[in-house]
Amino acid sequence: MEYRRLGRSGLHVSEIAYGNWLTHASQIEEDIALSCVAAALEAGITTFDTADMYADTLAERLLGKALRGVRRESLEISTKVFWPTGPGPNDRGLSRKHIMESAHASLRRLGVDYIDLYQAHRFDHATPLEETLRAFDDLVRQGKVLYVGVSEWRAEQIAAALRIADDMGLDRIVSNQPQYNMIWRVIETEVIPLCRREGLGQIVYSPIAQGALSGKYLPGADRLPGTRATDRYGARFIANFLESDILARVQRMKPLAAEAGLTMAQLALAWTLRDPAVSSAIIGASRPEQVKENAGAAGVRLDETLIARIDEILGDQIVLDPAFTPASSTHSTVAARAVLDRAAPGR
């Protein structure tokens, strides 16, 4: 395993992080979940990501159980707050009340005294940003949270948070957690340039496009049983990546992975880590073997010729338009296609 600093902060995270969205207490049984975490630890993964709302709070509990007995100082545990965790009007959002109550509830479920990285899961348009940042800062000063980050915030929202933190003397956010992979590159246009300037690290999720970049889904074929494509909850997240044209182009990348001595999943992970702005890539797994395979992408460096060949294959499937968000129920990958600007900085 290789490790990188989280932006300009002093915190080091493993290049491959383990996340339990859509898996723990949902897609896989508890014993398999525990085995996957054990495989992650064995592979040298130290960064573990979850959220209070995953599996209706059960994912946090299961991760806490899986990490029980592991030396706390050897881990970086991150969780998130924003989405509803109860029926009341204050059981959601980024108000001071919800942040404080959610942080304490997450600490109890995880069975830890502090959270390494506490993230705003989305931007809250209904709460003053000053209120949100002050609540996060108070948690840092209390020692219950060490670092603060955000997830899926737009560039202008991140910039506003940094400006307010500087003006008020509050702890700055150190990271962003966006979706990012060979196909979905929305953050390249505005978010990454801003974060490079301001010293924020990216902890990216869906680096394998929910599994679509693994090569296991064939164009025109029936969806594989027992995969995310047929899971009751997970199917809607992978659907946009399962268009025949995308899957056909993914198949064309198999010889590239073979030439590099990598599996398709490892190629996808190494691609996201090619940019120093990315501190870590989060994997999910339904089997311990997947964890071991994906961890093998750590330390892999792709040459520029290979990266250019990937771009040539994907062509107009690459999504750069920041007007589209992966959380949008109306998003269509076809409608969102944009031709890659090969002159873009940092490509």
C-alpha positions, 0 to 999 in steps of 0.5 A: 500500500502507498499513502498520500497526504490529504491535500496540504493537511498533515494527515496521510491516507491510504491510496486505496480507501475502503468504503461501505456504501451500498454494501454493509448491512445492505448488499452483503451479509455481515460475515462477508462484510467483516471478511472484506474489512479484514482483507482491507486491513491485511492489504494495508488499507488504513482509510475507511469511509462510511456515512450516518445514513448508509443502510439507515445508520447500520453501516456505521455500526457494522464498520465499528464492529469490523474495526473493533480491536484494531489500534485506533491510531493506525486508522483514518475513519471518515463519516458524513452528515446531511441526509435524513437519519430520522423523521423529524425536520431537524434530523437532516441538513447541516444545522448546528443541531443536526451536526452536533447530534449526528456527530455524537450518534456516529461516534457511538455507532462507530465505537470511537472517541473521535472521527478523523474526517467529518464531511458535509455529505451535500451542500445545505441551501437552507442553513447559513454556511457560517452556522455549519462551519462554526459547528464543525469548528466546535467539534474540532476544538472539542477533539471529537473531529480532527479534520473537516471535509465536504462531499459533492460540493460545487467549486463556488460552494467550496470557495465560499466555505474557505472564504468564510473560514478564513474571515472567521478564523475557523478550521478550514475544510481539507478535502472533497469527496466527489464521484470521479472515474474515466467516464465521469470527470465533472470535477476536472473543469472547476473543482480540481483547479480550485482545490489544487490552489487551496490545498484540498485533497480529493477522496474520490468515490465510484472510481470503477463507475460502480463496477462498469469499468471492471469489464464484467458487464458486456454490451447487450448481455443480461445483467449478471445476478448478484451484482450491483446491476441487479441489486434492488438499491444499487441498480439505479446508481450504475444504470447510467454507466450500462449503456451499450456504447459505453460497455463496448468501449470498456471492452476495448480497453481490456488489451490496454489493461493486459499490456500494463499487467493490470486487471480492468479494475486496477486500471480504473483505480490507477487512472484516478490516482494518476493526478496528485490532486487525488489523495485516495480512491474509495473501493467497495466490495462484495467479496474479500478477493475484490479488496485484494485485487483493488488494493493492487492498484496502489503504487501503480503509475500509468504512462502518458501514452496509455492515458492518451489511448484510454481517452481515444477509446472513451471519446465522447462518452467522457462527461465534463459538463458541471451542470450535471450531477450524479445525484440527479434522477434525470441525468442521462449519460447520453444527454451529458456527453461532452467531447474531451478538451485535450488541452485542459490543464492537468490532463 
